[in-house]
Amino acid sequence: PAYASTYHGDENGGLSTPEQFADYAEQCYDIGYRAFKIHGWGDAPISREVENVLEVGRRVGDRMSLMIDPACEYNTWGEALLVGRACDEAGFFWLEDPYKDGGVSMFGHQRLREKIDTPILQTEHIFGLEGHVDFIVNGGTDFVRAGVYEDGGITGAMKVAHAAEGFGLDVEFHGGGLAHRHCIAAVRNANFYELGLLNPKIKSSKPPVYPPEFTDELNGVDANGHVEVPQGPGLGVEMDWDYIEAHKVDTLTRE
């Protein structure tokens, strides 16, 4: 299953208000998604972020799993606490990377976990196996973040996933892509595939080098909110080399 992962809030009428975020969540639900993640405005008054959480929760919280990822943009731990309490009220599934510690403070997030009920998702900005395990054993997170682009490829990301499983925790892979579809399909302890980034006025920024059924566009899920996993060797699909050649800007050869 996939969650719809939005672009950050904007000021041009795409995702400019809590009502527009809630409208978009309802649109995603109608397509088939059963989970929705907010990337808010970051530089907005924290009251706007709180209202966004509450409005989306009011509109779809009874039928979708909801998450919020401020991308380490809240100014203070206290602002993260305010949004965390709003997440508690709205029944959010997780709060991710809330404030400007860079996503690396074990102690700060352990204290935040003590003050709110909503699970915390950290370790996107912790690279490699040992750092992830340190974060887990020091109580800095509930969900564990892993990624093939941050943690040493598929092998490194799978080590993090299995380490999380060994501690009885779930792993959530950061971002989309075929490698993450394969990783998620290969482990027991993952909940969602992150499909995005999405905005009602913007198409995906990812180049369309894969077959249509494997692109991370809004309509990239089936009626049950699931994505396909390629069945071929390697990543499992042939890339569109005609598109790649047509949009090539330079060539680098390593020997």
C-alpha positions in Angstrom: 0.0 0.0 0.0 1.1 3.5 -0.8 0.6 6.9 0.9 0.2 10.1 -1.1 3.1 12.3 -0.1 2.5 16.0 -0.9 4.8 18.7 -2.0 5.3 21.4 0.7 2.5 23.9 1.1 2.5 26.8 -1.3 1.0 30.2 -1.8 -0.2 29.9 -5.4 -3.5 28.0 -4.9 -2.3 24.4 -5.1 -1.9 23.6 -1.4 -2.2 27.0 0.1 -4.7 26.4 2.9 -5.7 23.7 5.3 -8.9 23.4 3.4 -7.0 22.7 0.1 -4.9 20.1 1.9 -8.1 18.4 3.1 -9.7 18.6 -0.3 -6.6 17.0 -1.8 -6.7 14.2 0.8 -10.3 13.5 -0.1 -9.3 13.4 -3.8 -6.5 10.9 -3.0 -9.0 8.8 -1.0 -11.4 8.7 -4.0 -8.5 7.4 -6.2 -7.7 4.6 -3.8 -5.2 5.9 -1.3 -5.8 5.0 2.3 -2.9 7.1 3.7 -1.9 10.7 3.2 1.2 12.6 4.3 1.4 16.4 4.7 4.5 18.5 4.0 3.4 21.8 5.4 4.7 25.3 4.9 7.6 25.3 7.3 8.1 29.1 7.4 4.5 29.7 8.4 3.1 30.6 11.8 2.9 27.4 13.8 -0.8 28.0 14.3 -1.2 27.4 10.5 0.6 24.1 10.8 -1.6 23.1 13.7 -4.8 24.0 11.9 -3.7 22.0 8.9 -3.3 18.9 11.0 -6.7 19.4 12.6 -8.5 20.2 9.4 -7.2 17.2 7.5 -7.9 15.1 10.5 -11.5 16.3 10.7 -12.1 15.6 7.0 -10.4 12.2 6.4 -9.0 11.0 9.8 -11.7 8.4 10.2 -10.8 6.7 6.9 -7.1 7.4 6.1 -3.8 6.9 8.0 -2.4 10.4 8.3 1.2 11.6 8.7 3.0 14.9 8.7 6.6 15.6 7.7 7.8 19.2 8.5 11.2 18.3 7.1 13.0 19.7 10.1 11.6 23.2 9.5 9.9 24.1 12.8 12.0 26.6 14.6 11.8 25.1 18.1 11.2 21.9 20.0 8.2 23.7 21.5 6.6 24.2 18.1 7.1 20.5 17.4 5.3 19.8 20.7 2.4 22.0 19.7 2.0 20.2 16.4 2.5 16.8 18.1 -0.4 17.5 20.4 -2.5 18.5 17.4 -1.5 15.1 15.9 -2.7 13.4 19.1 -6.0 15.1 18.8 -6.4 14.2 15.1 -5.2 10.6 15.5 -2.2 10.9 13.2 -0.1 7.8 12.4 3.2 9.5 12.8 5.1 12.8 13.2 8.3 12.9 11.2 11.4 15.1 11.4 9.6 18.0 13.1 12.2 20.7 14.1 15.5 22.3 13.3 17.8 19.9 14.9 18.6 18.5 11.5 16.9 15.3 12.4 19.8 14.1 14.5 19.0 14.7 18.2 18.3 11.5 20.0 17.7 13.2 23.3 15.4 15.8 21.9 13.2 13.3 20.1 13.2 11.0 23.1 11.9 13.8 25.2 9.3 14.6 22.5 8.1 11.0 22.5 7.6 11.3 26.3 5.2 14.3 25.8 3.0 13.1 23.0 1.1 9.9 22.0 1.7 10.1 18.2 4.6 7.9 17.2 7.7 9.7 16.0 9.5 8.8 12.7 13.2 9.7 12.6 16.6 8.6 11.1 16.2 10.0 7.5 19.2 12.1 8.3 21.1 9.4 10.2 23.2 7.5 7.7 24.3 3.9 7.9 23.6 0.9 10.2 25.4 1.9 13.4 23.8 5.4 13.6 20.3 3.9 13.1 20.9 1.3 15.9 22.2 4.0 18.2 19.0 6.1 17.6 16.8 3.0 18.3 18.5 1.9 21.5 18.5 5.5 22.9 14.8 5.8 22.4 15.0 8.5 19.7 12.3 7.1 17.4 9.3 4.8 17.1 9.4 4.2 13.3 12.8 3.8 11.7 13.6 5.6 8.4 15.8 3.9 5.8 16.7 4.6 2.2 18.8 3.1 -0.6 20.1 6.5 -1.5 21.2 7.4 2.1 22.2 4.1 3.7 24.6 2.4 1.3 22.3 1.1 -1.4 19.9 -1.8 -1.3 22.2 -3.8 0.9 22.6 -1.0 3.5 19.0 -0.2 3.6 18.0 -3.8 4.1 20.5 -4.0 7.0 18.6 -1.1 8.6 15.3 -2.7 7.9 16.4 -6.0 9.6 17.9 -4.2 12.5 14.6 -2.4 13.1 12.8 -5.8 12.9 15.3 -7.2 15.5 14.1 -4.4 17.9 10.5 -5.1 17.1 10.1 -1.8 15.2 8.8 -1.0 11.7 10.9 0.5 8.9 9.6 3.1 6.4 11.6 3.6 3.3 12.3 7.2 2.3 10.8 8.2 -1.1 9.7 6.3 -4.1 11.5 4.4 -6.8 11.7 0.8 -8.0 14.4 -0.1 -5.5 12.2 0.8 -2.6 9.3 -1.1 -4.1 11.5 -4.2 -4.1 12.7 -3.6 -0.5 9.3 -3.1 0.9 8.0 -6.2 -0.8 11.0 -8.2 0.7 10.5 -7.3 4.3 7.7 -7.9 6.9 8.0 -4.8 8.9 7.1 -2.0 6.5 3.7 -0.3 6.3 3.7 2.0 3.2 5.3 3.0 0.0 5.9 6.7 -0.3 4.4 7.9 -3.6 5.2 11.5 -4.5 5.7 14.2 -4.3 2.2 15.3 -5.2 0.3 18.6 -5.7 -3.0 19.2 -7.5 -1.4 21.7 -9.8 2.0 20.0 -10.4 3.0 16.8 -12.1 5.7 14.6 -10.7 9.2 16.1 -11.0 10.7 12.6 -11.6 11.6 12.0 -15.3 9.3 9.4 -17.0 12.0 6.8 -17.7 10.0 3.8 -16.4 6.9 2.2 -17.9 3.7 4.1 -16.9 2.6 1.5 -14.3 5.8 2.2 -12.3 5.7 6.0 -12.3 5.0 7.9 -9.1 2.2 10.1 -10.5 -1.1 10.6 -8.5 -2.9 7.9 -10.5 0.0 5.4 -9.9 -2.0 3.2 -7.4 -4.8 0.7 -8.0 -8.3 1.0 -6.6 -7.0 -0.4 -3.3 -4.2 2.1 -3.0 -1.5 -0.4 -3.9 1.5 -0.1 -6.3 3.0 -2.8 -8.5 6.4 -4.4 -7.9 8.4 -5.3 -11.1 9.0 -9.0 -11.6 12.0 -8.9 -13.9 15.7 -9.3 -12.9 17.5 -6.4 -11.3 15.1 -3.4 -10.8 12.8 -5.3 -13.1 12.1 -3.0 -15.9 13.7 -1.6 -19.1 14.3 2.2 -18.9 13.1 4.4 -21.7 16.5 5.0 -23.4 14.9 7.1 -26.1 13.7 9.6 -23.5 17.0 9.6 -21.8 19.0 10.2 -25.0 16.6 13.0 -26.0 17.1 14.8 -22.7 20.8 14.1 -22.2 22.9 17.2 -21.4 26.3 15.6 -20.9 28.1 12.2 -20.6 30.6 11.0 -18.0 32.5 7.8 -18.5 34.3 6.1 -15.6 37.0 3.5 -16.2 
